[in-house]
Amino acid sequence: MKVFLWWFVVGSTMALAVIMVQGGLREAMQPQGSVWGLKLVELFTTILGGGLLGGCVALILDRIKKS
């Protein structure tokens, strides 16, 4: 679980960094009209997805390493 949590945080941070480099964070902060909630959900799911990807890959590689 420790491996998963560490790589989840790393994956989430990397996803956030990619969003910031692409300018997506500014786009989410200055939405036009009532899309604020939609942009926030899109941003959150992207960061969560990056964390899950990093954590799951780390678990798989850790299991392979132990066997």
PLY file of the C-alpha trace (Angstrom):
ply
format ascii 1.0
element vertex 67
property float x
property float y
property float z
element edge 66
property int vertex1
property int vertex2
end_header
0.00 0.00 0.00
2.91 2.31 0.73
4.23 1.86 -2.82
0.81 2.60 -4.28
0.32 5.77 -2.23
3.76 7.13 -3.09
3.35 6.56 -6.82
-0.26 7.79 -6.71
1.02 11.12 -5.39
3.82 11.20 -7.96
1.42 10.36 -10.81
-1.08 12.99 -9.68
1.64 15.62 -9.43
2.94 14.77 -12.89
-0.57 14.98 -14.36
-1.05 18.37 -12.72
2.32 19.52 -14.07
1.35 18.51 -17.61
-1.96 20.37 -17.28
-0.14 23.47 -16.04
2.42 23.35 -18.86
-0.33 23.06 -21.45
-2.19 26.02 -19.97
-5.20 23.99 -18.91
-5.18 25.34 -15.37
-5.59 28.92 -16.57
-8.37 27.74 -18.85
-10.11 26.09 -15.90
-9.79 29.22 -13.75
-11.28 31.53 -16.40
-14.24 29.60 -17.83
-16.92 31.28 -19.89
-20.38 31.07 -18.38
-21.56 28.14 -16.29
-18.89 25.61 -17.27
-16.91 26.17 -14.03
-18.18 22.91 -12.48
-17.57 20.96 -15.66
-13.99 22.24 -15.96
-13.29 21.42 -12.31
-14.60 17.86 -12.76
-12.50 17.46 -15.90
-9.41 18.72 -14.08
-10.05 16.49 -11.05
-10.61 13.33 -13.11
-7.41 13.95 -15.08
-5.35 14.34 -11.91
-7.03 11.30 -10.32
-6.43 9.26 -13.48
-2.75 10.15 -13.49
-2.47 9.07 -9.87
-4.28 5.80 -10.46
-2.13 5.03 -13.49
1.08 5.70 -11.57
-0.06 3.71 -8.53
-1.30 0.69 -10.47
1.81 0.48 -12.65
3.95 0.68 -9.49
1.97 -2.16 -7.88
2.34 -4.35 -10.96
6.08 -3.70 -11.21
6.51 -4.28 -7.47
4.71 -7.62 -7.71
6.86 -8.66 -10.70
10.00 -7.65 -8.80
9.03 -9.79 -5.78
8.33 -12.93 -7.81
0 1
1 2
2 3
3 4
4 5
5 6
6 7
7 8
8 9
9 10
10 11
11 12
12 13
13 14
14 15
15 16
16 17
17 18
18 19
19 20
20 21
21 22
22 23
23 24
24 25
25 26
26 27
27 28
28 29
29 30
30 31
31 32
32 33
33 34
34 35
35 36
36 37
37 38
38 39
39 40
40 41
41 42
42 43
43 44
44 45
45 46
46 47
47 48
48 49
49 50
50 51
51 52
52 53
53 54
54 55
55 56
56 57
57 58
58 59
59 60
60 61
61 62
62 63
63 64
64 65
65 66
